[in-house]
Amino acid sequence: MKPRLLFVGHLPPPLHGVSLANQRLLDAGPIHDAFEVRVLPVQGAQSIKEIANPSRLPIGATRRGINLLAKLTAAVGKADLVYYTPGLFGLSVLRDAVLMKVCEARGVPYCLHLHSGGIGLNWEGQPDGALIQKAHRHMLNQAAMILLLHEQFYPEFNSYLQPETPWCAVGNGVPGSTLQPPIEESGPFRLAFIGNIQPIKGFMYGLQVLAGLPHAELDVVGGFSSEAYQHEIHDQIARLGLTKRVHFHGSQPPETAWDPLEACQVLLFPSHVREGLPLVWLEAMARGKAVVSFDVGCAKTVLGDIATESVVPRTDVAQMIETLKAWDENRSYLASLRLRAQEKAHREFSVTAWQSRVTKALLKALNERNRLSRET
């Protein structure tokens, strides 16, 4: 009989990196072979507008949190292990600490999958308060296993984790069916931006970069976090004289989101907040696109391995412009980068291998907890 896994995680909608990763983990494969899986969705935010304001308690969030607590309390007693993707910022940390307390009280081990490059700071870069720090520390150190996006992030969590707290790096993964036609470099220089358009993702910096590249075009897939920010962006586009060079394609479902970006050679990633291993890097690489990014998350490890100049200091617009100018002027070199990126994505970041790594980590955590229980 297979052990019972209670999968508690953010799932679409709304669509963002964590919810998409969780959906892919559940879609098929090793986790269902190893466990009898029951899914309990976490819908802490009902829209990207709520996610864009993590310090503000959304309308209905308290009621949703109470409902989730009731469902978890009822379901956890029927589970052998709980998998959870916790919130890492703001009030969601306190909610999740309470949820994991329920697991503790019922004697059910839990694993935490941390989709971030670190904790301790809020979205604005300010230190967390004492209560949130305490909640993080307790929740993490009671876990049967901490799953990290990359081994380089362990030092970022080190001040919160006790030496004996189990952890492993599982990476991330994208489908292998994203092979593109042969790479052509004869067309116009086109940049891509995909994701939720909100201040923390640095879209304003992206526009400044485009303004420094007179012959480049920018294709954008994603929705705005608020009407106010949408007006702000369009005003900036007009001020910079970019109206004819920025093309908005709106929000798209995951299956077709990259279709409007097919002709783009480079993914522009101007986020300046604490990132981890963004799925959009891997999605772009798998589709044969180069990526230029500020130095966030494991950019130097993943992107810098393809081309060191693809990672520039955070908010350094001038350096990002220089990188892109050089690529535009040397299309054969850019083509080689795109091929290297595609090969790396398919070699190191396949979704099948990622599903296997996560499943093995969960089984290891459960087996170790069972061993300790037998010994006591």
Sequence and secondary structure as in RCSB ss.txt:
>XXXX:A:sequence
MKPRLLFVGHLPPPLHGVSLANQRLLDAGPIHDAFEVRVLPVQGAQSIKEIANPSRLPIGATRRGINLLAKLTAA
VGKADLVYYTPGLFGLSVLRDAVLMKVCEARGVPYCLHLHSGGIGLNWEGQPDGALIQKAHRHMLNQAAMILLLH
EQFYPEFNSYLQPETPWCAVGNGVPGSTLQPPIEESGPFRLAFIGNIQPIKGFMYGLQVLAGLPHAELDVVGGFS
SEAYQHEIHDQIARLGLTKRVHFHGSQPPETAWDPLEACQVLLFPSHVREGLPLVWLEAMARGKAVVSFDVGCAK
TVLGDIATESVVPRTDVAQMIETLKAWDENRSYLASLRLRAQEKAHREFSVTAWQSRVTKALLKALNERNRLSRE
T
>XXXX:A:secstr
   EEEEEEE SSS  HHHHHHHHHHHSSHHHHH EEEEEEE S SSHHHHT TTS  TTHHHHHHHHHHHHHHH
HTT SEEEE    STHHHHHHHHHHHHHHHHT  EEEEE SS  SB TTS B  HHHHHHHHHHHHT SEEEES 
GGGHHHHTTTS TTS EEE    B TT   S    SS  EEEEES B GGGTHHHHHHHHHT TT EEEEES BS
 HHHHHHHHHHHHHTT TTTEEE     TTTTTGGGTT  EEEE   S   S HHHHHHHHTT EEEEES TTHH
HHTTTT GGGEE TT HHHHHHHHHHHHH HHHHHHHHHHHHHHHHHH BHHHHHHHHHHHHHHHHHHHHHHHHH
 
